[in-house]
Amino acid sequence: MEATYFNPLLTYTIEDVAGLMHCGRESVNTWLETGILQGIKTGKATVIPSGELARFQEEYLGQNVCNLKRALDALKAVKGRAQA
């Protein structure tokens, strides 16, 4: 198996993230709108840096972010942990 190295300059489109996270574009857009995932608007497209996707996976591990309400609940829970 070939080793994979982290590339901080690598970015993903919304479609890429949806594929990697096994969800739809709507879920990724919800995460971007709620602020639990940060993206960079580049003209017509939005890209998500690989480091941001890694942060999202670490901070929201174990959280349910399947819809807007649950994503907002997860955001509150993660912010609460950070303040504690």
Secondary structure, 3 states (H helix, E strand, C coil): CCCCCCCCCCEEEHHHHHHHCCCCHHHHHHHHHHCCCCCEEECCEEEEEHHHHHHHHHHCCCCCCCCHHHHHHHHHHHHHHHHC
